[in-house]
Amino acid sequence: MLSKTFSVKRSSVDTKGSVANGGSAPAPAPRSSHDSRRSVRSPVDSGHSGSGGSGGVGVGRRERLMTSAPGGPTREPIGVEKLVELYDDYPRVLRSLEATLDRAEKAEADVRTTEDERDNLHDELERERAARKSDNRKAIHEAEAATKQAKEEKLAAEKAREDKIRGELQPRIDELSAKLKETTADRDLLRKDLDTMRVQLHSWIEGMERLRKDRQEAEDRERKAAEDRAALMQKTKGFDEEILEGLRLAVKPQHREEVTGTGTGTGSATAAAAAATSRTVDGAK
């Protein structure tokens, strides 16, 4: 680069000498496409930084300016006045190009800074997103752990309360269990006695029913016997009257004489009547 700069300077000095001697300036060498691309490259691409020393940057700028100086592959002669005008205007053009390059470098640096800031913000956003995701996972894990611990504590508290209540009520439970056992035994015994009493009551009812029937039958027999006895008494009443009448007649003298006069037949009749009367009295008794 320095050799090229020196060659450009020598060419400019030779041009000034030839102009001063009244000669014509040589035509500039044609630029290649590589030189054109190098003229618009940034200092960073060419190996220099925009904030470096003025030596390297000035040489690079001057080289780019000199290599990008106007001039095409023409063979027409340039007049001395035109050449002097161009030479006098060269510092201004150089300053203008340097200012343009400075602005381009500054814009490129600003773009690079903006891209770096964007990348930094993107990285920071990714880190923030990862941190939030990690915090969310951590919060969820802590919430699940807290919920699990709360459930375990609740179960433990319920078990402890149940054990406490059971411990306090265990004597009462034992007492009630024993009482229930005794009550169950008494119930079974009473049920057995009730069954026995039911059987006995059933037997007693059956006996009372039989006794009632027997009593009814006895009453019926007694009533029938009384009716039969009343009928017999009514029947024998006439016989008694006849017998009594016969006995009264027997005690009278006329009748005795009549009976004696009649003979043995009348005495036998009286004896038969007396026997019938005795039998009737025995039947009435």
Secondary structure, 3 states (H helix, E strand, C coil): CHHHHHHHHHHHHHHHHHHHCCCCCCCCCCCCHHHHHHHCCCCCCCCCCCCCCHHHHHHHHHHHHHHCCCCCCCCCCCCHHHHHHHHHHHHHHHHHHHHHHHHHHHHHHHHHHHHHHHHHHHHHHHHHHHHHHHHHHHHHHHHHHHHHHHHHHHHHHHHHHHHHHHHHHHHHHHHHHHHHHHHHHHHHHHHHHHHHHHHHHHHHHHHHHHHHHHHHHHHHHHHHHHHHHHHHHHHHHHHHHHHHHHHHHHHCHHHHHHHHHHCHHHHHHHHHHHHHHHHHHHHHC
